[in-house]
Amino acid sequence: MSSLSKSFSEFSLDLCKELKKNPEKKNILFSPLSICSAMGLVLLGSKGDTAAEIEKVFHFPAAAGSRSSKPSCQQQTCQAQGVHLLFKDLFSTLNKPNDHYELSIANRAYGEKSFPFSEQYLLCIEQLYNATLESVDFKTKADDVIQQINAWVESKTKGKIQNLFAKGSLDSTTALALVNAVYFKGSWKKQFKKENTTDAPFFLNKNDKTSVKMMSQKGKYKLGSNPELKCRILKLPYEEGFSMKIILPDDIDGLAELETHLTYETFTKLMDLQRTREVQVVVKLPQFKFGETYSLTEVLQSMGMTSAFHGANLSGISDKAGLAISTVVHKSYIEVNEEGTEAAAATGIGITVTSAPLPPQEFIVDRPFLFCIEHISTKSLLFYGRFTFPEI
């Protein structure tokens, strides 16, 4: 597992644990790729404690000199190292044209036209993150800029992420808005037949249940089980390059206990199905579609990233003092049906797997579960989710 995919996995587990503290959030969905990419743009201009805290919270590998020097520019080439080069390589891999799925990852910076940004920083975000600076008028036309940013995000996510920034969330004091948008649409390698979809129960807990549209099919899949974690994991491949992995507790009320014991080490072992053979499995999976909006400003501070919001050292972005993050917002969307999956997200910043028993096996997703969409070759998590309550 690469350093970046390790960062995504560790951060996903940490963030999900934090988001679960809000009782109003029954389902959870976010894009580690999107949030981490946006924060990589901040890290690139961060120094001292600010850089150290970002690296710790996001589990980024520390880059030599990242806490003391600015991004350097020699002969119009950015000299930044570490995690930033990893992001550059990942974007290059993920953004390659492909006929089997749609994947779009876009970064953009919106900067106050009168603010003195470091030329080195602007060069580096373009060369490493493929992010260009859009010069805007936050001072007198902040609401117009919000509409402009939201329109760009909406276009990059095929209309699935709308109104990323609420009116008034950016104002005349805003100097820079860093935005990342991710869109994914993939078809199952073996699609579910619509005529096999029926109404079926989904157990919210041992006492309560609801009805869902349950898709069904039989095929060869990689299926792993973990007696210690009391769960099973199924890999549902898309046509090429990506897969959805579903972690299903053995017990109806088993999700909370599973998550208590889910560490990076146990999660990694659970996700590794390379040595698991394919077996015949009857898969029953509910259709689901939902979106989530998170203000991550307080969440990230509670996770240990405090100085970026108060007394930040963002001297790599500008020599002008007083820069600090004012808001971090993330919106996500997913739809899973017989054909495949459509998912989008945007971020704005102002364990040994046992072989499955002999077939036939049943994998019936009729209880709360975890899921993720993973890029197979890099093991990078595009999306991570927790499904506990069908939104009917």
Buried (B, 14 or more C-beta within 10 A) or exposed (E): BBEBBBBBBBBBBBBBEBBBEEEEBBBBBBBBBBBBBBBBBBBBBBBBBBBBBBBEBBBBBEBEBBBEEBBBBEEEEBBBBBBBBBBBBBBEEBEEEEEEBEBBBBBBBBBBEEBEBBEBBBBBBBBBBBBEBBEBEBBEEBEEBBBBBBEBBBBBBBEBBBBBBEEEBBBEEBBBBBBBBBBBBBBBBBBBEEEEBEEBEBBBEEEEBEEBBBBBBBBEBBBBBBEEBBBBBBBBBBBEBBBBBBBBBBEBBBBEBBBEBBEBEBBBBBBBBEEBEBBBBBBBBBBBEBBBBBEBBEBBBEBEBBBBBEEBBBBBBBEEEEBBBBBBBBBBBBBBBBBBBBBBBBBBBBBEBEEBEEBEBEBBBBBBBBBBBBBEEBBBBBBBBBBBBBEE
